[in-house]
Amino acid sequence: MASCFIQTSDFEFPLADIEETARRNGLLSMEIEFSLRCNYRCPYCYVPHHPDVSQELSRSEIRDVIRQAAGLGARKIIILGGEPTIYPHILEMIAFIRDQGLDVEMFTNGSGISAEFAAALAARHVRVVLKMNSFDEATQDRMTGVRGSYRQIRQSLDHLRKVGYPSEDLFLAVSTVICQENRHEILTMWQWLRDQGIAPYFEIITPQANAVDHPELSVPSDELERLFYTIARLDRERYGHVWEPQPPLVGNKCLRHRFSCLVTARGDVLPCVGVTIPVGNIRQTPLADILRDSEVIRNLKRYRETIKGPCRDCDRGAECYGCRGAAFQMTGDYLASDPLCWKNCRAAN
């Protein structure tokens, strides 16, 4: 399971801290996969439906790289997958991360969140991001590839609510990909989540892995633009959230390459889930050395000098570099202009 979402618009990480972190080749957050095992078969997921789970990181290796991330200044560890709740040592790893003084954010399909598990997450103040793509049962089940997943997700949401999510101390979000299956209900979902105090993590599908086999899910760029601006107006007028629409995230911006990285279940270090270029492996090289010596990481950190095409000259360039994952997956060049940005699509036509 993956997401492009690392919040910056609410100043979870101050922009000054992001700049300082980029200068010193440090981290403010690190994403990590404990395992690629998953019990769902989402048609847009970047994880293969039958992943090779041999040679995945041991618990001691996971603990070691988390310590390294903390030493580089990381404040938060983001747990991806696979499905984290079916990883047999998940609560042990969460406890370890919290004991290092780091925040934990976990993306989950909700299938493993029982009443007891929800209570354990609340006790550790885990930031939970629940993957849900539709309020319609049939649509949700199609988007997970598993019958009954809609009921499981709704039940997990109930369990989380009963232990205090969402609240000031217990952050809860819902992660949603915008696609042809759900585009007609995106506005309703956004409004419902805001009314419930749940943060909406909505994003465009990155065309990679399983999503390549399902092009019918993609929404044209002009429709995405209209939807983004419609949500922006709703958010401003009804909830007082003011933001400028830009892909690939609704109501937010991606600055992750300035302060984050991904460690895969086999120890490879990637810039993000979309830029699938291994820049090193923690089993052979310390994380600090990987981040310091990688040309790819350096190029992404100083994107204003290295990015190409219309993205380089865009009037939003100071706070937007498009989706580097979409650029890499669709062109083979992680520094190319984002092919899915509506501005670039108009320029191309």
N, C-alpha and C positions, 0 to 999 in steps of 0.2 A: 504494500500500500504506500502511496506517495502523495505528496502535495507540494505545490510551489509556495505555500503560505508561510511566510515569516513576517509578523506584523512590524510595520514601522510607522504607519500613519498615526497611531496613538502614542508614539514616542516611548514605546516599551524600551527601545534602545535609542537614546538621544543621538541626533545626527552628528554632534561633535564627537561622541564616543565611537560612532561608526568610522568617521574619518581617521581618528587616532588609531583605531584597531587596524584599519587598512594600511596605515603607514608602518606599523610595527609588525606586519604579517601575523597578527594575532587572530583571536576568535572572540565573538560574543555568544555564539551558539554553535552547536554541532549536531547534525542529524546522524543517526546511526540505525542500522538494521541489525537486530539480534538474530533473526532468521528470516528466510524467504518463504517458510511454510505458511500457507493460507488455506482457509476453508471456504473461501468464496472464489468466483471466477468472473470478476468484473471485466467487461469487454474493452475497457479503456485503460486498464492497469498496465504499468510499466514492468511488472513482475510476470514472467512466463507462467502459464497455467500449470506447468509441470517443471518447476525449477530444480536445478541440481543443488541439493542441500548438503552435499558432502563438503568437507573441509571448511565448515563455517566456524566462526570465531568461538573460542572457548570462553567460559566465564572469566577466567583470569586475564585473557587478552582484552575482553570488553572492559573490565575494570581498569586495566592499564591505560587504554586509550582515553578513557573518561578522565583519568587523572592527568594525562597529558593535555587534554582539552582545557581542563581547569587551570593548569599551569600557563596556558596561553591566553588566559583571561575569560574563558567561556563562563557565562552566567546561566545558560540553559542547555539541556540536552533534549533533543526532539527524537522520540522513538518512532521509527517507521517499521515497515515490514515488506512482505508477509503481514500476518496478523499478530500483533504483539500479545494479545490476551491468550493465545494458544501456545506461546513460548513457555516452557515449563518453569523457567526461573525468572519470570517477569517481575514478580513482587520483590524478589531478592535483589534484582538489578535496580529497581526503582528505589528501594531502601538505600542501596549503596550510593546512588547518584545524589539523593537528598542528604545523605551523611557527608558528602563532599561540599555541601553548602550550595548546590546547584538546583535550579528549578527543573522540573520535568514536564514535558508536554508529550502526550501520546496520541497518535492517530490510530483509531480503531474502528472496525466495522460493527462493534458492539456485541458480537455474538457470544463473547466470553464474560460479559459484565453481568454477573449474578448480583443478588443483594449483598452477599458477603464481599464480593470483589469490589463493588461500588464503595462499600464502607472502607475497604483497605485503601482505595484510591483517595478518598476524602481525608483519611487519617494522614496521608503523606502529602496532601495539598497538590495532587497531580492535576495539571491542566489537561482536560480531556477534550479531544476533537473527534466527534462522532461522525462517521461517514454515512451520509444519507442523501440520496439523489432525487427522491420524489415522495410526495404525500399519498400517491396512488399505489396501492398494494401490488398490482400486476406490474406496473412500471418499475417499482423498486426491486421486485424479484428478478425482472429481466436484467436490470443494471448490475445485479450482483451475481447472476447466473445460478442462484440457489433459491429454490422454492421455500417460502416461509421466512425469508430474511427480513421482510418488512415487519412481521410480528416480533421477531427477535430484536430488531432495532428499536421498535417502540417500547418493548419491555425493558431494554437496557436504559432507555431514556427515563422511564418511570423509576427504575432503581436508583439512577443518579439523582433524580429530583428528591427522592425520599431521604437521601443522606446530605442534602443541602446544596446540590448544584442546581442552577448557577447562583453564585453569590460573590461578594467582594473577594472572599478568600478562596472560592472554588470556581475557577474559570471553566466555562463550558462553551464549546463552539460546535457548529455543524459544518462539515466540509462537503461541498457539492460541485460536481462538474456540470457545466452548461452544455447541453447537447440537444439533439432533435427530439429525444424522448421526453425531456422535461422543460423545454424552453417556454412553453405556454404557462407554466406554473411557477417560474422563477420569481416573479414579482410577489406572488402570494406567499411563497416560502420565505422570502426575505422579510416581508412585513411580519409574518407570524413569529419568526425567530427574534426580531427586534422586540416585539411585544412581550416575548417570554424572557427577555434578558439574556438570550443566547447569541453569541457572536456568529455572524454568517461568514464562512470562509468559502466564497464562490470563485471559481476560476474556469478558464478556457482549457479544453483538453489539449495536452501536448501530443502531437502525432508521432507516437513511438510505440514499439512493441505491439501489444494487443490492439491498440487503437488503430494501427496501420491496417489491420484486417477488418476494421469496422468504420470505413469512411462515411457510412451513412449517419453516424452520430454527429458529425461536424456541422456547425452552424456557420453560414456565410458571414464574412467580416462585416458587411453593412448591417446585417441583423444584430450582430453582437454590439456594434456601435450604438444602435438605437436602444438596445436593452440596457447597456451600461449607463447611458444618459438618462433613461427613464428611471432606473434605480437611484441614480445620483439625485434626481429631482425629488423622488419620494423620501430619500434619506435626509435631504436638507429640509424639506418642508414639514415632514412629520416628526423627525427625530433629532433635528439639529446637527446632523453629521454632514460636514462640508468637505468634499473631496473632488478632485478632478479625474474624470474617467480616463483610464489608460489600461491597455491589456498587459499581462494576462489575468490580473486579479481585480475583482470587483471591490471598489472602495479601499484599495490598498495599493502598495507599490513594492516591487521586488528590488531590494538592494542587497540581497543575500551574498553576492559574490564579493562584497566588500568585507564581510565579517563572518562567513559561515562556510562549511563544507559538509560533505556526506562521507561517512565510513560505511562501506557495504558489509554484508554478512561474511564475506571472505577477506575483509581487511583492506580492500582497495579504497583509495581516497579519490572521490569525484568532486568536481566543483558543485554539482547539484544532480538531482535525479534525471534531468533532461540532457545535461552535457555529460554524456557517458564516455568520458575520456579518463581512464585511470592515470593519475599523476604520481602515483606511488602506492606502496602497500605497507601498512603499519607493522607487518611481520618482518619486514626487512629494514625499514627506515623509520626513525622517530617522526612523529607528526609535525613537529616544528620544522625539521629539515625539509620535509615534503612541501610544506606551504611556502617556505623561504625560497626553495630552489626551482619550483615549477614555473616554467615559462607561461603555461596556460593560466595558472592562478595569477601571475603578475599581470598578464594582459587583461584579465577580467577586472582586477582591482583598479587599473588605470584605464578603464574603458573609454573615457572621453578622448584619449589619444589613439586608441587602437581599433575602435569599432568602425565599421565600414558602411558605405551606402547612405540612404536617407536617414537612418538612425543617428549617424554621426552629426548631421546638420540640423536635427530636429530641435524645435524651440523648447521641447520638454527634456532635452538631453541631460540637464543637470540633475534630474531626479528619475530618469527613466532610460533604460537601455533595451526596452522590449523584453521578449522572452528569449533568453540565450538558448534554452532547451529547444524551442521551436526552430530557431535559426539553425542549430546544429543538426537536428533530426531531419530537417527538410532540405538543407543545402550542403551539409557536411562541413560547414564553416561556423564555428561558435562565435565568430566576430561579425558575421553577416547581419544585415538588417533583418528584423523580425518579419517573416513572410505573412504572419497572421495579423499584424497590426493594421487597422483600417486605414490609417494615414498612408502606410506603405502600399497597401492594396490600391488605393486611389491613385497614387503616384505611378504605379505600374500600368494602370489603365489609361 
